[in-house]
Structures are given as C-alpha cells and as structure tokens.
Amino acid sequence: MRKNRIRRMCLSGIFASLVFVVTAYLHIPTYNGYVHVGDGFIFLAACLLPMPYAVFVGATGAMLADVLTGFAIWAPGSMVIKALVAMLFSCKGTKILSLRNLLMLIPAAVISIAGYYFYEVIITGSFTASLAGIPGSAMQAATSSLVFIAAGLTMDKFHTKQTLLGGYQL
C-alpha cells in the first residue's frame, strides 16, 4: 500500500512538471494569454493516476505555468478548470485510449472553453470582449486532444501503462 502511494506521488510530480514545462515553454502567444498543448498531458496523467492525483497534476502544472510566465491573473481560473477537466478521465482498465476516455475529450473541451470564457468575463467585466478568447481556447482543446490521442496510441502500442505501473493498480 505504501509503495503504491509513493509511486503515485512520484508520477504526480513528474506529470505536474511535464504539464508546467510543455505549457510554459511550448506555447503560442495570443492577445490574452497563450495557447498550449499541456492539457494533453493532463489527460494522460488522468488516465494513469487515480482522481486526486490527476487533479493535483492538472491544477498544479497549470497554475505554475501561469504564475511563472507572467500570467498570474489566470492562475486561479486555470487551477479550477484543469482540476475539473482531470476529473473526467478514468485510470481504470489496461488502455489509455479507452472509448470512455476518448469520449471525455468533448466535455473536457466544453469545460475548458466555457471556463476560460467565464473567467475572462470576471476579469474584464465584459461578455463581448471575452468572446475573442474562444477561438484560442478551442484551438488549445483541439491540439491538446490530438497530442493526447497520439501519445495514448503510442503508449498503448508499447503497453506503457502496464510497464509504468509495474503490475500495480494505482
């Protein structure tokens, strides 16, 4: 039991760091922030780790990226939105790309796009000005989904989930 908990904590730290690096350093600037593929790695973490750990990965990785790249105003929204998105995916089963996890890409995109829209409304006080952020959020959701699918296919092909977990169910 203790070995599993330590393994989960280590994987959570690795994935939170990966989300931070991919989000902070591999992004495209937009008028109100940036578009990145870090969400794809949040989805992967949520398919490998139980929910509390996946929520930690999403919230922490996204928050650190926002705070350490000069977009600290977005950090509270990112923490909540990415935690909610991570809760959608399941680590049960032997494959990352199960039908359930693939279908969860749709509500993940909706939560992310709507979440950032309403958070921007809170920040700016304008429903119309915040509409300008929707295309960037949609592009981010689409590219993150593609990264998740490509990485998930590769990881499933090489049975990475079973190898990474070492026969343990996390």
Buried (B, 14 or more C-beta within 10 A) or exposed (E): EEEBEEBBEEBBBEBBBBBBBBBBEEBEEBEBBBBBBBBBBBBBBBBBBBBEBBBBBBBBBBBBBBBEBEBEBBBBBBBBBBBBBBBBBBBEEEBBBBEEBBEBBEEBBEBBBEBBBBBBBEBBEEEEEBEBBBEBBBEBBBBBBEBBBEBBEEBBEEEBBEEEBEEEEB
